[in-house]
């Protein structure tokens, strides 16, 4: 079994988010149940991912502005997913070689980038909700 690259894994995750965001409104309408943010429920403060469900549902409904207003991270995930899925298909059919393993330095930089993205998302949520 071949190893998947980090972008490929994120792209597949994004595809899963799109499927879940398509089903989520039907599930909540049918059951009346929602899924509250644990951090916001306990502390009143939003987490860096707050608004992602709302953003994902808005995005699959074609409301790009609504998605970006709820949590702009979803737009980046959608772009990455749209870019990576054709790459996965091409690799599955042997048209492209498997990914090259990232160096420790590249993995570390990606980790720092993800951390900075989470901090930026959290700052956005705090500002959007008027908490800073």
N, CA, C and O atoms as CSV, one atom per row, in Angstrom:
chain,resi,resn,atom,element,x,y,z
A,1,UNK,N,N,0.848,-1.182,0.000
A,1,UNK,CA,C,0.000,0.000,0.000
A,1,UNK,C,C,0.889,1.239,0.000
A,1,UNK,O,O,1.834,1.331,0.784
A,2,UNK,N,N,0.589,2.176,-0.867
A,2,UNK,CA,C,1.436,3.359,-0.952
A,2,UNK,C,C,1.087,4.367,0.129
A,2,UNK,O,O,-0.035,4.413,0.633
A,3,UNK,N,N,2.070,5.159,0.462
A,3,UNK,CA,C,1.890,6.213,1.461
A,3,UNK,C,C,1.327,7.455,0.777
A,3,UNK,O,O,1.703,7.778,-0.350
A,4,UNK,N,N,0.428,8.144,1.463
A,4,UNK,CA,C,-0.164,9.368,0.929
A,4,UNK,C,C,0.572,10.577,1.476
A,4,UNK,O,O,1.033,10.572,2.618
A,5,UNK,N,N,0.679,11.613,0.652
A,5,UNK,CA,C,1.330,12.846,1.091
A,5,UNK,C,C,0.388,13.639,1.980
A,5,UNK,O,O,-0.812,13.369,2.023
A,6,UNK,N,N,0.934,14.612,2.684
A,6,UNK,CA,C,0.128,15.473,3.550
A,6,UNK,C,C,-0.945,16.202,2.737
A,6,UNK,O,O,-2.104,16.192,3.152
A,7,UNK,N,N,-0.627,16.827,1.613
A,7,UNK,CA,C,-1.690,17.466,0.830
A,7,UNK,C,C,-2.766,16.483,0.372
A,7,UNK,O,O,-3.948,16.825,0.345
A,8,UNK,N,N,-2.362,15.264,0.010
A,8,UNK,CA,C,-3.348,14.266,-0.396
A,8,UNK,C,C,-4.274,13.919,0.767
A,8,UNK,O,O,-5.485,13.802,0.586
A,9,UNK,N,N,-3.715,13.758,1.936
A,9,UNK,CA,C,-4.537,13.446,3.117
A,9,UNK,C,C,-5.499,14.586,3.419
A,9,UNK,O,O,-6.663,14.352,3.742
A,10,UNK,N,N,-5.011,15.819,3.312
A,10,UNK,CA,C,-5.881,16.972,3.544
A,10,UNK,C,C,-6.971,17.056,2.476
A,10,UNK,O,O,-8.108,17.419,2.776
A,11,UNK,N,N,-6.631,16.726,1.245
A,11,UNK,CA,C,-7.620,16.726,0.173
A,11,UNK,C,C,-8.718,15.708,0.404
A,11,UNK,O,O,-9.894,15.997,0.184
A,12,UNK,N,N,-8.340,14.515,0.848
A,12,UNK,CA,C,-9.329,13.484,1.156
A,12,UNK,C,C,-10.175,13.921,2.354
A,12,UNK,O,O,-11.386,13.701,2.378
A,13,UNK,N,N,-9.535,14.540,3.342
A,13,UNK,CA,C,-10.274,15.086,4.480
A,13,UNK,C,C,-11.285,16.126,3.991
A,13,UNK,O,O,-12.437,16.131,4.424
A,14,UNK,N,N,-10.847,17.003,3.088
A,14,UNK,CA,C,-11.741,18.017,2.528
A,14,UNK,C,C,-12.928,17.393,1.806
A,14,UNK,O,O,-14.045,17.905,1.887
A,15,UNK,N,N,-12.694,16.302,1.107
A,15,UNK,CA,C,-13.784,15.593,0.438
A,15,UNK,C,C,-14.768,15.049,1.477
A,15,UNK,O,O,-15.982,15.123,1.289
A,16,UNK,N,N,-14.239,14.511,2.557
A,16,UNK,CA,C,-15.099,14.035,3.643
A,16,UNK,C,C,-15.903,15.170,4.262
A,16,UNK,O,O,-17.074,14.996,4.597
A,17,UNK,N,N,-15.271,16.335,4.412
A,17,UNK,CA,C,-15.970,17.507,4.944
A,17,UNK,C,C,-17.110,17.897,4.001
A,17,UNK,O,O,-18.204,18.226,4.460
A,18,UNK,N,N,-16.864,17.864,2.696
A,18,UNK,CA,C,-17.899,18.223,1.722
A,18,UNK,C,C,-19.082,17.253,1.800
A,18,UNK,O,O,-20.238,17.673,1.744
A,19,UNK,N,N,-18.793,15.971,1.928
A,19,UNK,CA,C,-19.866,14.981,2.043
A,19,UNK,C,C,-20.654,15.215,3.332
A,19,UNK,O,O,-21.885,15.206,3.320
A,20,UNK,N,N,-19.947,15.423,4.440
A,20,UNK,CA,C,-20.614,15.658,5.719
A,20,UNK,C,C,-21.427,16.956,5.691
A,20,UNK,O,O,-22.532,17.008,6.230
A,21,UNK,N,N,-20.886,17.992,5.068
A,21,UNK,CA,C,-21.587,19.274,4.999
A,21,UNK,C,C,-22.832,19.183,4.134
A,21,UNK,O,O,-23.784,19.939,4.330
A,22,UNK,N,N,-22.831,18.270,3.185
A,22,UNK,CA,C,-24.020,18.058,2.361
A,22,UNK,C,C,-25.099,17.344,3.172
A,22,UNK,O,O,-26.281,17.666,3.049
A,23,UNK,N,N,-24.703,16.385,3.992
A,23,UNK,CA,C,-25.656,15.601,4.779
A,23,UNK,C,C,-26.080,16.298,6.068
A,23,UNK,O,O,-27.184,16.063,6.559
A,24,UNK,N,N,-25.229,17.145,6.619
A,24,UNK,CA,C,-25.459,17.744,7.938
A,24,UNK,C,C,-26.804,18.460,8.070
A,24,UNK,O,O,-27.518,18.203,9.039
A,25,UNK,N,N,-27.187,19.348,7.141
A,25,UNK,CA,C,-28.474,20.029,7.309
A,25,UNK,C,C,-29.662,19.063,7.359
A,25,UNK,O,O,-30.606,19.292,8.116
A,26,UNK,N,N,-29.627,17.999,6.572
A,26,UNK,CA,C,-30.711,17.021,6.586
A,26,UNK,C,C,-30.763,16.292,7.928
A,26,UNK,O,O,-31.844,16.041,8.462
A,27,UNK,N,N,-29.602,15.958,8.465
A,27,UNK,CA,C,-29.535,15.272,9.749
A,27,UNK,C,C,-30.060,16.156,10.874
A,27,UNK,O,O,-30.859,15.708,11.697
A,28,UNK,N,N,-29.617,17.401,10.910
A,28,UNK,CA,C,-30.057,18.294,11.988
A,28,UNK,C,C,-31.535,18.647,11.846
A,28,UNK,O,O,-32.230,18.781,12.853
A,29,UNK,N,N,-32.031,18.801,10.612
A,29,UNK,CA,C,-33.450,19.085,10.413
A,29,UNK,C,C,-34.317,17.897,10.834
A,29,UNK,O,O,-35.388,18.079,11.414
A,30,UNK,N,N,-33.855,16.693,10.541
A,30,UNK,CA,C,-34.629,15.489,10.847
A,30,UNK,C,C,-34.640,15.168,12.341
A,30,UNK,O,O,-35.643,14.693,12.874
A,31,UNK,N,N,-33.514,15.433,13.011
A,31,UNK,CA,C,-33.401,15.040,14.421
A,31,UNK,C,C,-33.531,16.210,15.391
A,31,UNK,O,O,-33.857,16.014,16.562
A,32,UNK,N,N,-33.279,17.419,14.911
A,32,UNK,CA,C,-33.283,18.578,15.807
A,32,UNK,C,C,-32.017,18.680,16.641
A,32,UNK,O,O,-31.898,19.561,17.491
A,33,UNK,N,N,-31.084,17.791,16.402
A,33,UNK,CA,C,-29.837,17.774,17.171
A,33,UNK,C,C,-28.761,18.575,16.451
A,33,UNK,O,O,-28.706,18.604,15.221
A,34,UNK,N,N,-27.919,19.214,17.225
A,34,UNK,CA,C,-26.768,19.926,16.689
A,34,UNK,C,C,-25.530,19.470,17.436
A,34,UNK,O,O,-25.620,18.664,18.362
A,35,UNK,N,N,-24.399,19.969,17.045
A,35,UNK,CA,C,-23.147,19.599,17.689
A,35,UNK,C,C,-22.458,20.875,18.165
A,35,UNK,O,O,-21.829,21.570,17.366
A,36,UNK,N,N,-22.568,21.194,19.459
A,36,UNK,CA,C,-21.957,22.434,19.942
A,36,UNK,C,C,-20.439,22.306,20.055
A,36,UNK,O,O,-19.901,21.210,20.215
A,37,UNK,N,N,-19.768,23.442,19.970
A,37,UNK,CA,C,-18.322,23.474,20.154
A,37,UNK,C,C,-18.022,23.254,21.638
A,37,UNK,O,O,-18.497,24.028,22.470
A,38,UNK,N,N,-17.252,22.228,21.996
A,38,UNK,CA,C,-16.982,21.958,23.413
A,38,UNK,C,C,-16.268,23.125,24.111
A,38,UNK,O,O,-16.614,23.467,25.242
A,39,UNK,N,N,-15.277,23.737,23.452
A,39,UNK,CA,C,-14.548,24.841,24.084
A,39,UNK,C,C,-15.466,26.034,24.319
A,39,UNK,O,O,-15.446,26.641,25.389
A,40,UNK,N,N,-16.264,26.361,23.321
A,40,UNK,CA,C,-17.169,27.506,23.463
A,40,UNK,C,C,-18.250,27.226,24.497
A,40,UNK,O,O,-18.663,28.135,25.217
A,41,UNK,N,N,-18.717,25.981,24.582
A,41,UNK,CA,C,-19.723,25.615,25.577
A,41,UNK,C,C,-19.157,25.738,26.986
A,41,UNK,O,O,-19.837,26.217,27.894
A,42,UNK,N,N,-17.913,25.307,27.167
A,42,UNK,CA,C,-17.311,25.325,28.507
A,42,UNK,C,C,-16.781,26.694,28.922
A,42,UNK,O,O,-16.872,27.062,30.093
A,43,UNK,N,N,-16.230,27.447,27.978
A,43,UNK,CA,C,-15.543,28.691,28.351
A,43,UNK,C,C,-16.196,29.958,27.798
A,43,UNK,O,O,-15.929,31.060,28.279
A,44,UNK,N,N,-17.046,29.798,26.794
A,44,UNK,CA,C,-17.621,30.968,26.140
A,44,UNK,C,C,-16.717,31.533,25.051
A,44,UNK,O,O,-17.101,32.465,24.344
A,45,UNK,N,N,-15.523,30.975,24.914
A,45,UNK,CA,C,-14.579,31.424,23.884
A,45,UNK,C,C,-14.631,30.481,22.686
A,45,UNK,O,O,-14.712,29.265,22.860
A,46,UNK,N,N,-14.586,31.020,21.497
A,46,UNK,CA,C,-14.587,30.147,20.324
A,46,UNK,C,C,-13.243,29.454,20.151
A,46,UNK,O,O,-12.205,29.960,20.577
A,47,UNK,N,N,-13.281,28.300,19.525
A,47,UNK,CA,C,-12.034,27.612,19.193
A,47,UNK,C,C,-11.598,28.057,17.798
A,47,UNK,O,O,-12.380,28.696,17.094
A,48,UNK,N,N,-10.373,27.738,17.378
A,48,UNK,CA,C,-9.934,28.132,16.030
A,48,UNK,C,C,-10.802,27.551,14.924
A,48,UNK,O,O,-10.849,28.105,13.825
A,49,UNK,N,N,-11.479,26.462,15.189
A,49,UNK,CA,C,-12.319,25.834,14.179
A,49,UNK,C,C,-13.775,26.249,14.238
A,49,UNK,O,O,-14.586,25.773,13.445
A,50,UNK,N,N,-14.121,27.135,15.173
A,50,UNK,CA,C,-15.516,27.575,15.260
A,50,UNK,C,C,-15.951,28.173,13.926
A,50,UNK,O,O,-15.210,28.918,13.284
A,51,UNK,N,N,-17.141,27.834,13.539
A,51,UNK,CA,C,-17.690,28.326,12.280
A,51,UNK,C,C,-17.389,27.436,11.096
A,51,UNK,O,O,-17.895,27.684,10.002
A,52,UNK,N,N,-16.574,26.398,11.280
A,52,UNK,CA,C,-16.227,25.551,10.138
A,52,UNK,C,C,-17.419,24.747,9.619
A,52,UNK,O,O,-17.548,24.550,8.411
A,53,UNK,N,N,-18.286,24.284,10.512
A,53,UNK,CA,C,-19.462,23.556,10.053
A,53,UNK,C,C,-20.363,24.484,9.248
A,53,UNK,O,O,-20.822,24.132,8.161
A,54,UNK,N,N,-20.609,25.662,9.789
A,54,UNK,CA,C,-21.428,26.655,9.083
A,54,UNK,C,C,-20.787,27.012,7.751
A,54,UNK,O,O,-21.476,27.112,6.736
A,55,UNK,N,N,-19.473,27.205,7.748
A,55,UNK,CA,C,-18.756,27.566,6.526
A,55,UNK,C,C,-18.828,26.448,5.499
A,55,UNK,O,O,-19.031,26.708,4.313
A,56,UNK,N,N,-18.663,25.208,5.940
A,56,UNK,CA,C,-18.697,24.078,5.010
A,56,UNK,C,C,-20.083,23.910,4.393
A,56,UNK,O,O,-20.207,23.654,3.195
A,57,UNK,N,N,-21.120,24.055,5.211
A,57,UNK,CA,C,-22.486,23.942,4.690
A,57,UNK,C,C,-22.747,25.065,3.688
A,57,UNK,O,O,-23.323,24.832,2.625
A,58,UNK,N,N,-22.325,26.277,4.025
A,58,UNK,CA,C,-22.507,27.406,3.094
A,58,UNK,C,C,-21.759,27.153,1.786
A,58,UNK,O,O,-22.273,27.447,0.707
A,59,UNK,N,N,-20.561,26.615,1.884
A,59,UNK,CA,C,-19.761,26.380,0.683
A,59,UNK,C,C,-20.387,25.336,-0.237
A,59,UNK,O,O,-20.432,25.534,-1.451
A,60,UNK,N,N,-20.872,24.225,0.323
A,60,UNK,CA,C,-21.491,23.209,-0.543
A,60,UNK,C,C,-22.808,23.710,-1.124
A,60,UNK,O,O,-23.284,23.173,-2.125
A,61,UNK,N,N,-23.392,24.717,-0.519
A,61,UNK,CA,C,-24.607,25.330,-1.070
A,61,UNK,C,C,-24.273,26.442,-2.075
A,61,UNK,O,O,-25.171,27.052,-2.655
A,62,UNK,N,N,-22.986,26.697,-2.273
A,62,UNK,CA,C,-22.572,27.692,-3.258
A,62,UNK,C,C,-22.451,29.107,-2.717
A,62,UNK,O,O,-22.278,30.045,-3.496
A,63,UNK,N,N,-22.536,29.286,-1.412
A,63,UNK,CA,C,-22.445,30.612,-0.791
A,63,UNK,C,C,-21.011,30.866,-0.332
A,63,UNK,O,O,-20.687,30.700,0.844
A,64,UNK,N,N,-20.159,31.269,-1.270
A,64,UNK,CA,C,-18.752,31.501,-0.962
A,64,UNK,C,C,-18.569,32.629,0.055
A,64,UNK,O,O,-17.747,32.517,0.965
A,65,UNK,N,N,-19.330,33.713,-0.093
A,65,UNK,CA,C,-19.210,34.836,0.837
A,65,UNK,C,C,-19.625,34.420,2.247
A,65,UNK,O,O,-18.966,34.790,3.219
A,66,UNK,N,N,-20.699,33.664,2.366
A,66,UNK,CA,C,-21.142,33.181,3.675
A,66,UNK,C,C,-20.134,32.236,4.303
A,66,UNK,O,O,-19.904,32.267,5.512
A,67,UNK,N,N,-19.531,31.391,3.465
A,67,UNK,CA,C,-18.522,30.452,3.958
A,67,UNK,C,C,-17.300,31.214,4.481
A,67,UNK,O,O,-16.798,30.924,5.567
A,68,UNK,N,N,-16.834,32.181,3.706
A,68,UNK,CA,C,-15.663,32.960,4.120
A,68,UNK,C,C,-15.963,33.786,5.357
A,68,UNK,O,O,-15.078,33.995,6.187
A,69,UNK,N,N,-17.196,34.261,5.496
A,69,UNK,CA,C,-17.557,35.056,6.675
A,69,UNK,C,C,-17.596,34.195,7.935
A,69,UNK,O,O,-17.262,34.674,9.018
A,70,UNK,N,N,-17.998,32.934,7.806
A,70,UNK,CA,C,-18.070,32.049,8.966
A,70,UNK,C,C,-16.684,31.566,9.389
A,70,UNK,O,O,-16.364,31.571,10.578
A,71,UNK,N,N,-15.869,31.154,8.439
A,71,UNK,CA,C,-14.498,30.732,8.728
A,71,UNK,C,C,-13.753,30.595,7.399
A,71,UNK,O,O,-13.969,29.630,6.667
A,72,UNK,N,N,-12.877,31.556,7.081
A,72,UNK,CA,C,-12.198,31.543,5.782
A,72,UNK,C,C,-11.279,30.350,5.548
A,72,UNK,O,O,-10.882,30.101,4.409
A,73,UNK,N,N,-10.935,29.617,6.583
A,73,UNK,CA,C,-10.078,28.438,6.425
A,73,UNK,C,C,-10.733,27.437,5.474
A,73,UNK,O,O,-10.038,26.718,4.757
A,74,UNK,N,N,-12.053,27.388,5.465
A,74,UNK,CA,C,-12.761,26.425,4.622
A,74,UNK,C,C,-12.491,26.678,3.144
A,74,UNK,O,O,-12.466,25.735,2.353
A,75,UNK,N,N,-12.291,27.917,2.767
A,75,UNK,CA,C,-12.016,28.240,1.359
A,75,UNK,C,C,-10.671,27.631,0.949
A,75,UNK,O,O,-10.551,27.053,-0.131
A,76,UNK,N,N,-9.672,27.763,1.809
A,76,UNK,CA,C,-8.368,27.157,1.532
A,76,UNK,C,C,-8.450,25.647,1.444
A,76,UNK,O,O,-7.823,25.033,0.581
A,77,UNK,N,N,-9.229,25.045,2.343
A,77,UNK,CA,C,-9.397,23.590,2.305
A,77,UNK,C,C,-10.097,23.169,1.014
A,77,UNK,O,O,-9.747,22.146,0.425
A,78,UNK,N,N,-11.074,23.945,0.576
A,78,UNK,CA,C,-11.786,23.629,-0.669
A,78,UNK,C,C,-10.858,23.728,-1.876
A,78,UNK,O,O,-10.903,22.881,-2.767
A,79,UNK,N,N,-10.020,24.759,-1.906
A,79,UNK,CA,C,-9.070,24.917,-3.017
A,79,UNK,C,C,-8.076,23.751,-3.021
A,79,UNK,O,O,-7.782,23.178,-4.071
A,80,UNK,N,N,-7.566,23.411,-1.842
A,80,UNK,CA,C,-6.630,22.286,-1.739
A,80,UNK,C,C,-7.304,20.990,-2.183
A,80,UNK,O,O,-6.704,20.195,-2.905
A,81,UNK,N,N,-8.537,20.775,-1.759
A,81,UNK,CA,C,-9.258,19.560,-2.133
A,81,UNK,C,C,-9.463,19.502,-3.645
A,81,UNK,O,O,-9.243,18.463,-4.266
A,82,UNK,N,N,-9.880,20.607,-4.226
A,82,UNK,CA,C,-10.089,20.644,-5.671
A,82,UNK,C,C,-8.814,20.417,-6.457
A,82,UNK,O,O,-8.853,19.904,-7.576
A,83,UNK,N,N,-7.682,20.795,-5.879
A,83,UNK,CA,C,-6.392,20.610,-6.537
A,83,UNK,C,C,-5.869,19.183,-6.366
A,83,UNK,O,O,-5.294,18.608,-7.291
A,84,UNK,N,N,-6.072,18.627,-5.192
A,84,UNK,CA,C,-5.475,17.335,-4.858
A,84,UNK,C,C,-6.257,16.150,-5.425
A,84,UNK,O,O,-5.656,15.142,-5.797
A,85,UNK,N,N,-7.566,16.252,-5.498
A,85,UNK,CA,C,-8.341,15.097,-5.955
A,85,UNK,C,C,-7.977,14.645,-7.368
A,85,UNK,O,O,-7.842,13.442,-7.590
A,86,UNK,N,N,-7.812,15.556,-8.336
A,86,UNK,CA,C,-7.343,15.088,-9.651
A,86,UNK,C,C,-5.946,14.454,-9.576
A,86,UNK,O,O,-5.656,13.494,-10.290
A,87,UNK,N,N,-5.107,14.984,-8.727
A,87,UNK,CA,C,-3.767,14.418,-8.525
A,87,UNK,C,C,-3.871,12.983,-8.014
A,87,UNK,O,O,-3.146,12.103,-8.477
A,88,UNK,N,N,-4.773,12.748,-7.059
A,88,UNK,CA,C,-4.975,11.389,-6.539
A,88,UNK,C,C,-5.449,10.433,-7.626
A,88,UNK,O,O,-4.996,9.291,-7.702
A,89,UNK,N,N,-6.357,10.904,-8.456
A,89,UNK,CA,C,-6.869,10.056,-9.540
A,89,UNK,C,C,-5.741,9.715,-10.512
A,89,UNK,O,O,-5.586,8.562,-10.916
A,90,UNK,N,N,-4.963,10.719,-10.881
A,90,UNK,CA,C,-3.846,10.470,-11.796
A,90,UNK,C,C,-2.830,9.509,-11.199
A,90,UNK,O,O,-2.291,8.658,-11.905
A,91,UNK,N,N,-2.564,9.639,-9.898
A,91,UNK,CA,C,-1.627,8.706,-9.248
A,91,UNK,C,C,-2.216,7.312,-9.151
A,91,UNK,O,O,-1.491,6.326,-9.283
A,92,UNK,N,N,-3.517,7.211,-8.925
A,92,UNK,CA,C,-4.162,5.896,-8.816
A,92,UNK,C,C,-4.070,5.125,-10.132
A,92,UNK,O,O,-3.953,3.900,-10.127
A,93,UNK,N,N,-4.122,5.840,-11.258
A,93,UNK,CA,C,-4.035,5.193,-12.568
A,93,UNK,C,C,-2.605,5.103,-13.088
A,93,UNK,O,O,-2.388,4.669,-14.219
A,94,UNK,N,N,-1.625,5.510,-12.276
A,94,UNK,CA,C,-0.231,5.383,-12.659
A,94,UNK,C,C,0.275,6.463,-13.594
A,94,UNK,O,O,1.384,6.351,-14.116
A,95,UNK,N,N,-0.511,7.509,-13.820
A,95,UNK,CA,C,-0.078,8.594,-14.708
A,95,UNK,C,C,0.952,9.499,-14.037
A,95,UNK,O,O,1.709,10.195,-14.715
A,96,UNK,N,N,0.979,9.486,-12.715
A,96,UNK,CA,C,1.966,10.265,-11.953
A,96,UNK,C,C,2.649,9.354,-10.950
A,96,UNK,O,O,2.036,8.406,-10.460
A,97,UNK,N,N,3.902,9.626,-10.640
A,97,UNK,CA,C,4.594,8.798,-9.653
A,97,UNK,C,C,4.065,9.073,-8.249
A,97,UNK,O,O,3.438,10.107,-8.020
A,98,UNK,N,N,4.310,8.158,-7.304
A,98,UNK,CA,C,3.895,8.397,-5.917
A,98,UNK,C,C,4.626,9.610,-5.347
A,98,UNK,O,O,5.659,10.021,-5.876
A,99,UNK,N,N,4.092,10.179,-4.275
A,99,UNK,CA,C,4.719,11.370,-3.701
A,99,UNK,C,C,6.074,11.053,-3.093
A,99,UNK,O,O,6.342,9.928,-2.673
A,100,UNK,N,N,6.911,12.060,-3.056
A,100,UNK,CA,C,8.222,11.942,-2.414
A,100,UNK,C,C,8.045,12.291,-0.943
A,100,UNK,O,O,7.345,13.244,-0.603
A,101,UNK,N,N,8.673,11.527,-0.087
A,101,UNK,CA,C,8.559,11.783,1.356
A,101,UNK,C,C,9.153,13.154,1.675
A,101,UNK,O,O,10.231,13.506,1.196
A,102,UNK,N,N,8.430,13.918,2.492
A,102,UNK,CA,C,8.898,15.243,2.897
A,102,UNK,C,C,10.050,15.119,3.883
A,102,UNK,O,O,10.100,14.186,4.684
A,103,UNK,N,N,10.959,16.054,3.816
A,103,UNK,CA,C,12.068,16.077,4.766
A,103,UNK,C,C,11.544,16.493,6.139
A,103,UNK,O,O,10.447,17.037,6.266
A,104,UNK,N,N,12.356,16.225,7.161
A,104,UNK,CA,C,11.969,16.650,8.512
A,104,UNK,C,C,11.791,18.162,8.572
A,104,UNK,O,O,10.907,18.663,9.268
A,105,UNK,N,N,12.630,18.881,7.843
A,105,UNK,CA,C,12.529,20.343,7.826
A,105,UNK,C,C,11.205,20.794,7.201
A,105,UNK,O,O,10.552,21.702,7.715
A,106,UNK,N,N,10.817,20.165,6.106
A,106,UNK,CA,C,9.552,20.511,5.441
A,106,UNK,C,C,8.364,20.177,6.342
A,106,UNK,O,O,7.394,20.933,6.403
A,107,UNK,N,N,8.443,19.055,7.034
A,107,UNK,CA,C,7.367,18.681,7.963
A,107,UNK,C,C,7.279,19.681,9.113
A,107,UNK,O,O,6.183,20.054,9.532
A,108,UNK,N,N,8.417,20.109,9.614
A,108,UNK,CA,C,8.447,21.076,10.714
A,108,UNK,C,C,7.855,22.408,10.254
A,108,UNK,O,O,7.050,23.012,10.962
A,109,UNK,N,N,8.259,22.864,9.060
A,109,UNK,CA,C,7.709,24.125,8.521
A,109,UNK,C,C,6.201,24.027,8.323
A,109,UNK,O,O,5.470,24.979,8.595
A,110,UNK,N,N,5.742,22.879,7.852
A,110,UNK,CA,C,4.306,22.685,7.660
A,110,UNK,C,C,3.578,22.708,9.000
A,110,UNK,O,O,2.489,23.271,9.111
A,111,UNK,N,N,4.174,22.104,10.002
A,111,UNK,CA,C,3.590,22.139,11.347
A,111,UNK,C,C,3.478,23.552,11.879
A,111,UNK,O,O,2.455,23.932,12.447
A,112,UNK,N,N,4.539,24.333,11.692
A,112,UNK,CA,C,4.510,25.738,12.114
A,112,UNK,C,C,3.460,26.514,11.323
A,112,UNK,O,O,2.741,27.343,11.882
A,113,UNK,N,N,3.376,26.242,10.031
A,113,UNK,CA,C,2.371,26.910,9.207
A,113,UNK,C,C,0.955,26.588,9.666
A,113,UNK,O,O,0.096,27.468,9.719
A,114,UNK,N,N,0.719,25.322,9.997
A,114,UNK,CA,C,-0.604,24.919,10.491
A,114,UNK,C,C,-0.904,25.597,11.824
A,114,UNK,O,O,-2.031,26.030,12.069
A,115,UNK,N,N,0.097,25.686,12.673
A,115,UNK,CA,C,-0.080,26.374,13.961
A,115,UNK,C,C,-0.394,27.852,13.776
A,115,UNK,O,O,-1.260,28.397,14.460
A,116,UNK,N,N,0.309,28.496,12.855
A,116,UNK,CA,C,0.046,29.913,12.578
A,116,UNK,C,C,-1.335,30.097,11.956
A,116,UNK,O,O,-2.024,31.073,12.253
A,117,UNK,N,N,-1.738,29.172,11.101
A,117,UNK,CA,C,-3.071,29.236,10.517
A,117,UNK,C,C,-4.137,29.092,11.603
A,117,UNK,O,O,-5.146,29.795,11.574
A,118,UNK,N,N,-3.921,28.191,12.552
A,118,UNK,CA,C,-4.869,28.027,13.656
A,118,UNK,C,C,-4.937,29.302,14.500
A,118,UNK,O,O,-6.021,29.711,14.915
A,119,UNK,N,N,-3.789,29.931,14.754
A,119,UNK,CA,C,-3.778,31.198,15.518
A,119,UNK,C,C,-4.509,32.301,14.757
A,119,UNK,O,O,-5.255,33.079,15.350
A,120,UNK,N,N,-4.297,32.366,13.456
A,120,UNK,CA,C,-4.984,33.372,12.649
A,120,UNK,C,C,-6.486,33.110,12.639
A,120,UNK,O,O,-7.280,34.048,12.723
A,121,UNK,N,N,-6.881,31.846,12.537
A,121,UNK,CA,C,-8.294,31.501,12.544
A,121,UNK,C,C,-8.925,31.862,13.885
A,121,UNK,O,O,-10.046,32.369,13.938
A,122,UNK,N,N,-8.199,31.598,14.957
A,122,UNK,CA,C,-8.719,31.917,16.287
A,122,UNK,C,C,-8.865,33.431,16.453
A,122,UNK,O,O,-9.862,33.904,16.999
A,123,UNK,N,N,-7.889,34.177,15.989
A,123,UNK,CA,C,-7.978,35.642,16.039
A,123,UNK,C,C,-9.185,36.129,15.244
A,123,UNK,O,O,-9.909,37.021,15.688
A,124,UNK,N,N,-9.400,35.541,14.065
A,124,UNK,CA,C,-10.552,35.903,13.244
A,124,UNK,C,C,-11.845,35.639,13.999
A,124,UNK,O,O,-12.739,36.485,14.012
A,125,UNK,N,N,-11.955,34.469,14.631
A,125,UNK,CA,C,-13.177,34.122,15.362
A,125,UNK,C,C,-13.397,35.060,16.554
A,125,UNK,O,O,-14.522,35.492,16.804
A,126,UNK,N,N,-12.342,35.370,17.274
A,126,UNK,CA,C,-12.477,36.285,18.412
A,126,UNK,C,C,-12.943,37.664,17.944
A,126,UNK,O,O,-13.783,38.293,18.587
A,127,UNK,N,N,-12.400,38.125,16.834
A,127,UNK,CA,C,-12.793,39.428,16.285
A,127,UNK,C,C,-14.225,39.371,15.742
A,127,UNK,O,O,-15.017,40.282,15.985
A,128,UNK,N,N,-14.553,38.314,15.017
A,128,UNK,CA,C,-15.885,38.166,14.417
A,128,UNK,C,C,-16.973,38.150,15.484
A,128,UNK,O,O,-18.065,38.679,15.274
A,129,UNK,N,N,-16.678,37.551,16.613
A,129,UNK,CA,C,-17.670,37.444,17.677
A,129,UNK,C,C,-17.580,38.594,18.673
A,129,UNK,O,O,-18.275,38.598,19.690
A,130,UNK,N,N,-16.713,39.579,18.375
A,130,UNK,CA,C,-16.615,40.774,19.215
A,130,UNK,C,C,-15.952,40.537,20.557
A,130,UNK,O,O,-16.216,41.268,21.512
A,131,UNK,N,N,-15.098,39.535,20.649
A,131,UNK,CA,C,-14.437,39.222,21.920
A,131,UNK,C,C,-13.051,39.831,22.015
A,131,UNK,O,O,-12.399,39.705,23.051
A,132,UNK,N,N,-12.585,40.484,20.965
A,132,UNK,CA,C,-11.315,41.199,21.036
A,132,UNK,C,C,-11.294,42.349,20.050
A,132,UNK,O,O,-10.301,43.071,19.965
